[in-house]
């Protein structure tokens, strides 16, 4: 469940007078994170309500992105504040682990019983709220078996994370309890999944929590301790299989500009594409479906070959397995850690034969999520941020 309240106050702001402290010690920054989260949460609900048997995935992706842009246009309308999509709507089904955001013309439809992961992000002035959740397309049958196991593993890991993300705690503890949560339901954390610290216009900060230690993949992250006024996007992806990702035959459609890379491109199409990316998507991931230049598919290849953009390939688990995902954004405030893109799970509808037996995990889950008393907030004035839900 989210700690964000609906924000309906309409106020004006003079951005030139806003403090330039760019972390949650600045209330204006917190407000922007919460505004982004409010839009992300409503976009997620709209997509979950629209995800029914027979609907095309590309239509849902388009709907999600259009919803985000429309809602962003209603806030901070009087200032020169960048806002919009922090991660394009991606809808990945069953054993597809992520990043499926197809091009127009794709005919893939949702089917009854599909395990569906919806992933999206919103930013206001570069302060991003990222969210993902897993739903099942109704098929008239109980939500049981391995689909239920994967969802329960995600939810358990998320509950553990909310109790561990506190100042002074180490990132390695989250990795440990992600593994314990997966094992409780006979699942495995997906290979290569990373949770990052977020900063203004940065979706992949240097402080990283790895979902699973995998020597074979060669990914190593440094140990660190959480601190007050940090922000993290926690990404939990659980598989009923081995948890090993592979790329198949889908074309990559999601990319992110590598801001520190430059190259004198030879192809005219690639130069056009890079110009549009630099103008419209300079920092956050985008889908080539959103590019206006019709040569995007041709030009993006040369951009990728010269490492001007980072690809987010469509990733798969072994056929026949199920992959579930929960992603949420947390702020470490002096009053406590708050989850601004909450996750709702009606566990009464999930029928799994497994339960948490590990004593250390049970003790952690039994712990209350503590919050200190809220600081009194001064009445909003014209120096506060304009918002509308």
C-alpha positions as CSV (number, residue, x, y, z in Angstrom):
1,X,0.0,0.0,0.0
2,X,1.3,3.5,-0.9
3,X,2.1,6.2,1.7
4,X,1.2,8.8,-0.9
5,X,-2.0,10.8,-0.3
6,X,-3.9,12.3,-3.2
7,X,-2.7,15.8,-3.8
8,X,-5.4,18.2,-4.9
9,X,-4.2,21.6,-3.7
10,X,-3.5,24.0,-6.5
11,X,-0.8,26.6,-5.7
12,X,1.7,28.6,-7.8
13,X,5.4,28.4,-7.6
14,X,8.3,30.6,-8.6
15,X,10.9,28.0,-9.4
16,X,13.7,30.6,-9.4
17,X,13.1,31.0,-5.6
18,X,13.0,27.3,-4.8
19,X,16.0,26.0,-2.9
20,X,18.3,24.0,-5.1
21,X,18.9,21.2,-2.5
22,X,18.1,18.1,-4.7
23,X,17.4,15.5,-2.1
24,X,14.4,14.8,0.2
25,X,15.7,17.2,2.9
26,X,14.0,19.8,0.6
27,X,10.2,19.5,1.0
28,X,9.8,20.7,-2.6
29,X,11.7,17.7,-3.8
30,X,9.6,15.4,-1.7
31,X,6.5,17.0,-3.1
32,X,7.7,16.4,-6.7
33,X,8.4,12.7,-5.9
34,X,4.9,12.4,-4.4
35,X,3.4,14.1,-7.4
36,X,5.1,11.7,-9.8
37,X,4.1,8.8,-7.6
38,X,0.4,9.9,-7.6
39,X,0.4,9.9,-11.4
40,X,2.3,6.6,-11.6
41,X,-0.2,4.9,-9.1
42,X,-3.2,6.1,-11.1
43,X,-1.7,5.0,-14.4
44,X,-1.0,1.6,-12.9
45,X,-4.6,1.3,-11.7
46,X,-6.0,2.4,-15.1
47,X,-3.8,-0.3,-16.9
48,X,-4.7,-3.0,-14.4
49,X,-8.4,-2.3,-14.9
50,X,-8.0,-2.4,-18.7
51,X,-5.9,-5.6,-18.8
52,X,-8.5,-8.1,-19.9
53,X,-8.6,-11.1,-22.2
54,X,-8.2,-10.1,-25.9
55,X,-6.7,-6.7,-25.5
56,X,-3.5,-6.0,-27.4
57,X,-0.4,-5.4,-25.4
58,X,0.7,-2.5,-27.6
59,X,-2.7,-0.8,-27.0
60,X,-2.1,-1.0,-23.2
61,X,1.4,0.4,-23.5
62,X,0.1,3.3,-25.6
63,X,-2.6,3.9,-23.1
64,X,-0.2,3.9,-20.2
65,X,2.2,6.4,-21.8
66,X,-0.6,8.6,-23.0
67,X,-2.1,8.7,-19.5
68,X,1.2,9.7,-17.9
69,X,1.8,12.5,-20.4
70,X,-1.8,13.8,-20.1
71,X,-1.6,13.9,-16.3
72,X,1.9,15.4,-16.3
73,X,0.6,18.3,-18.4
74,X,-1.8,19.2,-15.6
75,X,0.9,19.8,-13.0
76,X,3.6,22.5,-12.8
77,X,1.9,24.1,-15.8
78,X,3.1,27.6,-15.0
79,X,6.8,26.8,-14.6
80,X,9.5,25.5,-17.0
81,X,9.6,22.1,-15.3
82,X,10.6,19.0,-17.2
83,X,8.1,16.2,-16.6
84,X,6.9,13.0,-18.2
85,X,7.8,9.4,-18.7
86,X,10.6,8.0,-16.5
87,X,10.2,4.5,-17.9
88,X,7.9,3.6,-20.8
89,X,5.0,1.3,-20.1
90,X,6.1,-2.3,-20.6
91,X,3.8,-5.3,-20.3
92,X,5.6,-8.7,-20.0
93,X,3.6,-11.9,-19.9
94,X,4.2,-15.3,-18.2
95,X,7.9,-16.2,-18.7
96,X,8.9,-12.9,-20.2
97,X,10.9,-11.2,-17.5
98,X,10.7,-7.6,-18.7
99,X,11.0,-4.7,-21.2
100,X,8.2,-5.9,-23.6
101,X,6.9,-2.7,-25.1
102,X,6.1,-3.6,-28.7
103,X,5.8,-1.4,-31.8
104,X,2.5,-0.4,-33.4
105,X,1.2,-3.2,-35.5
106,X,2.2,-5.9,-33.0
107,X,-0.8,-8.2,-32.6
108,X,0.1,-9.9,-29.3
109,X,-3.0,-10.2,-27.1
110,X,-3.5,-11.0,-23.4
111,X,-5.1,-14.4,-22.7
112,X,-7.1,-15.7,-19.8
113,X,-4.8,-16.9,-17.1
114,X,-1.8,-14.9,-18.2
115,X,0.6,-13.7,-15.5
116,X,1.1,-10.0,-16.5
117,X,3.8,-7.7,-15.3
118,X,3.1,-3.9,-15.8
119,X,6.1,-1.7,-15.4
120,X,6.2,2.1,-15.8
121,X,7.7,5.3,-14.4
122,X,6.9,9.0,-14.1
123,X,9.1,12.0,-13.3
124,X,8.5,15.6,-12.3
125,X,11.5,17.9,-12.7
126,X,13.7,14.7,-13.0
127,X,12.5,13.2,-9.7
128,X,11.2,9.8,-10.6
129,X,8.6,7.4,-9.2
130,X,9.0,3.9,-10.6
131,X,6.4,1.1,-10.1
132,X,5.6,-2.4,-11.3
133,X,3.1,-4.9,-10.3
134,X,1.9,-8.4,-11.3
135,X,-1.7,-9.3,-12.1
136,X,-3.5,-12.3,-13.5
137,X,-6.0,-12.1,-16.3
138,X,-9.2,-13.7,-15.0
139,X,-9.9,-17.2,-16.2
140,X,-12.5,-18.3,-13.7
141,X,-10.1,-20.5,-11.8
142,X,-8.4,-20.0,-8.5
143,X,-5.0,-18.2,-8.5
144,X,-2.9,-21.2,-7.4
145,X,0.0,-23.3,-8.4
146,X,3.3,-21.8,-9.6
147,X,1.7,-18.4,-10.6
148,X,0.7,-18.0,-7.0
149,X,4.1,-19.0,-5.7
150,X,5.9,-16.4,-7.8
151,X,3.5,-13.6,-6.7
152,X,3.8,-14.6,-3.0
153,X,7.6,-14.7,-3.2
154,X,7.6,-11.1,-4.6
155,X,5.2,-9.8,-2.0
156,X,7.2,-11.5,0.8
157,X,10.5,-10.0,-0.4
158,X,8.9,-6.6,-0.7
159,X,7.6,-6.7,2.9
160,X,11.1,-7.7,4.0
161,X,12.6,-4.9,2.1
162,X,10.4,-2.3,3.7
163,X,11.6,-3.4,7.1
164,X,15.3,-3.3,6.0
165,X,15.5,0.0,4.1
166,X,16.4,2.1,7.1
167,X,19.5,4.3,7.8
168,X,22.5,2.2,8.9
169,X,21.2,-1.1,7.3
170,X,23.4,-2.6,4.6
171,X,22.3,-3.4,1.0
172,X,23.6,-7.0,1.3
173,X,20.9,-7.7,3.9
174,X,18.2,-7.1,1.2
175,X,19.9,-9.5,-1.1
176,X,20.0,-12.1,1.6
177,X,16.3,-11.8,2.4
178,X,15.3,-11.7,-1.3
179,X,16.8,-15.1,-1.5
180,X,15.1,-16.4,1.7
181,X,11.8,-15.0,0.4
182,X,12.2,-16.8,-2.9
183,X,13.2,-20.1,-1.3
184,X,10.1,-20.0,1.0
185,X,7.9,-20.4,-2.1
186,X,10.3,-22.7,-4.1
187,X,11.2,-19.8,-6.4
188,X,14.4,-18.0,-7.5
189,X,15.3,-14.3,-7.8
190,X,15.9,-13.5,-11.5
191,X,19.4,-13.1,-12.6
192,X,20.8,-9.6,-13.1
193,X,18.0,-7.6,-11.5
194,X,19.3,-4.5,-9.8
195,X,17.7,-1.9,-7.6
196,X,19.2,1.5,-7.8
197,X,19.4,4.8,-5.8
198,X,17.5,7.5,-7.6
199,X,18.6,11.1,-8.0
200,X,17.4,14.0,-10.1
201,X,17.4,12.8,-13.8
202,X,19.3,9.6,-12.7
203,X,17.4,6.3,-12.8
204,X,20.5,4.1,-12.2
205,X,22.5,5.6,-9.4
206,X,25.8,4.0,-8.1
207,X,24.3,2.6,-4.9
208,X,22.9,-0.8,-6.0
209,X,21.1,-3.7,-4.5
210,X,21.4,-6.9,-6.4
211,X,18.5,-9.4,-6.5
212,X,20.7,-12.4,-6.5
213,X,24.5,-13.0,-6.2
214,X,25.4,-14.8,-9.4
215,X,29.1,-15.6,-9.9
216,X,28.5,-16.9,-13.4
217,X,27.1,-13.5,-14.6
218,X,30.0,-11.6,-13.1
219,X,28.0,-8.7,-11.6
220,X,29.5,-7.4,-8.4
221,X,28.0,-4.5,-6.4
222,X,29.7,-2.7,-3.6
223,X,28.4,-2.9,0.0
224,X,26.9,0.3,1.4
225,X,24.7,1.5,4.2
226,X,21.4,3.3,3.6
227,X,21.3,7.0,4.7
228,X,18.6,9.5,5.5
229,X,17.3,11.6,2.5
230,X,18.1,8.9,-0.1
231,X,15.6,7.5,-2.6
232,X,15.6,4.0,-4.1
233,X,13.6,2.1,-6.7
234,X,13.3,-1.5,-5.3
235,X,12.9,-4.0,-8.2
236,X,11.9,-7.6,-7.1
237,X,11.6,-10.2,-9.9
238,X,11.0,-13.8,-8.9
239,X,10.9,-16.9,-11.2
240,X,9.5,-20.4,-10.7
241,X,12.5,-21.6,-12.8
242,X,16.2,-21.3,-12.6
243,X,16.1,-17.5,-12.7
244,X,18.4,-17.3,-15.7
245,X,17.6,-14.7,-18.4
246,X,18.0,-15.1,-22.1
247,X,17.2,-13.0,-25.2
248,X,15.2,-14.5,-28.0
249,X,13.9,-13.1,-31.2
250,X,12.0,-9.9,-30.1
251,X,13.5,-6.6,-31.3
252,X,14.6,-4.3,-28.5
253,X,12.4,-1.2,-28.4
254,X,13.4,0.4,-25.1
255,X,16.6,2.4,-24.9
256,X,18.3,5.1,-22.7
257,X,20.7,7.7,-23.9
258,X,24.2,7.3,-22.6
259,X,24.8,10.9,-21.7
260,X,28.6,10.6,-21.4
261,X,29.1,9.1,-24.9
262,X,29.5,10.9,-28.2
263,X,30.3,9.8,-31.7
264,X,30.2,11.3,-35.2
265,X,27.5,9.1,-36.7
266,X,27.7,8.4,-40.4
267,X,24.1,7.5,-41.3
268,X,21.7,10.3,-41.8
269,X,18.9,8.4,-40.2
270,X,21.0,7.8,-37.1
271,X,21.8,11.5,-36.8
272,X,18.2,12.4,-37.0
273,X,17.3,9.8,-34.3
274,X,20.0,11.0,-32.0
275,X,19.0,14.6,-32.4
276,X,15.4,13.7,-31.4
277,X,16.6,11.5,-28.5
278,X,18.8,14.3,-27.2
279,X,15.9,16.8,-27.4
280,X,13.0,14.7,-26.1
281,X,14.6,11.8,-24.1
282,X,18.0,13.1,-22.9
283,X,18.2,11.1,-19.6
284,X,15.3,8.7,-19.1
285,X,14.5,5.5,-21.0
286,X,12.2,5.7,-24.0
287,X,10.5,3.5,-26.5
288,X,11.3,3.9,-30.2
289,X,7.5,3.7,-30.6
290,X,7.5,7.3,-29.3
291,X,10.0,8.6,-31.8
292,X,8.5,10.8,-34.5
293,X,11.2,10.1,-37.1
294,X,10.0,7.1,-39.2
295,X,13.6,6.0,-39.7
296,X,13.9,5.3,-36.0
297,X,14.2,1.6,-36.3
298,X,17.1,1.9,-38.8
299,X,18.9,4.8,-37.0
300,X,18.7,3.4,-33.5
301,X,20.9,0.4,-34.6
302,X,23.9,2.6,-35.4
303,X,23.3,4.6,-32.2
304,X,23.4,1.3,-30.2
305,X,26.5,0.0,-32.1
306,X,28.4,3.0,-31.0
307,X,27.1,2.8,-27.4
308,X,25.2,6.1,-27.7
309,X,22.2,4.4,-26.2
310,X,21.8,1.6,-23.7
311,X,19.4,-1.1,-24.8
312,X,16.8,-2.7,-22.5
313,X,16.3,-6.0,-24.3
314,X,13.3,-8.2,-23.9
315,X,14.4,-10.9,-21.4
316,X,13.0,-14.4,-21.0
317,X,13.0,-17.2,-18.5
318,X,12.7,-20.8,-19.8
319,X,9.4,-21.5,-21.5
320,X,6.7,-22.9,-19.2
321,X,8.0,-21.0,-16.1
322,X,6.4,-17.9,-14.6
323,X,8.0,-14.6,-13.6
324,X,6.4,-12.1,-11.2
325,X,7.6,-8.6,-10.4
326,X,7.0,-5.9,-7.8
327,X,8.8,-2.5,-8.1
328,X,8.3,0.4,-5.7
329,X,10.0,3.7,-4.8
330,X,11.0,4.5,-1.3
331,X,12.1,7.7,0.4
332,X,14.3,7.6,3.5
333,X,13.0,10.6,5.5
334,X,13.8,11.7,9.0
335,X,10.3,10.6,10.0
336,X,10.8,7.1,8.6
337,X,10.9,5.2,5.2
338,X,7.9,5.8,3.0
339,X,6.8,3.8,0.0
340,X,5.4,6.2,-2.5
341,X,4.4,3.8,-5.3
342,X,2.8,1.2,-3.1
343,X,1.8,-2.3,-4.0
344,X,-1.6,-3.9,-3.2
345,X,-1.9,-7.6,-2.9
346,X,-4.9,-9.5,-1.8
347,X,-3.2,-12.5,-0.5
348,X,-6.5,-14.1,0.4
349,X,-6.9,-14.7,-3.4
350,X,-3.4,-16.4,-3.7
351,X,-3.5,-20.1,-3.0
352,X,0.0,-21.4,-2.5
353,X,0.9,-24.6,-0.7
354,X,4.1,-23.0,0.7
355,X,4.6,-20.7,3.6
356,X,7.5,-18.9,5.3
357,X,9.4,-21.4,7.6
358,X,12.7,-19.7,7.9
359,X,12.9,-18.3,11.5
360,X,15.0,-15.3,10.6
361,X,12.6,-14.3,7.8
362,X,9.5,-14.9,10.0
363,X,11.0,-12.7,12.7
364,X,11.7,-9.9,10.2
365,X,8.2,-10.0,8.8
366,X,6.7,-9.9,12.3
367,X,8.6,-6.6,12.9
368,X,6.5,-3.4,12.7
369,X,7.4,-0.9,10.1
370,X,8.2,2.0,12.4
371,X,7.6,5.6,11.7
372,X,8.4,8.6,13.8
373,X,6.0,11.4,14.3
374,X,5.5,13.7,11.4
375,X,7.0,17.1,11.4
376,X,4.5,19.9,11.3
377,X,4.2,21.3,7.8
378,X,3.7,24.9,7.3
379,X,0.6,26.1,5.4
380,X,1.1,26.1,1.6
381,X,1.9,29.4,0.0
382,X,2.8,30.5,-3.4
383,X,6.3,29.3,-2.8
384,X,4.9,25.7,-2.7
385,X,4.6,23.6,-5.7
386,X,1.6,23.7,-8.0
387,X,-0.1,20.3,-8.1
388,X,-3.3,18.8,-9.3
389,X,-4.4,15.2,-9.2
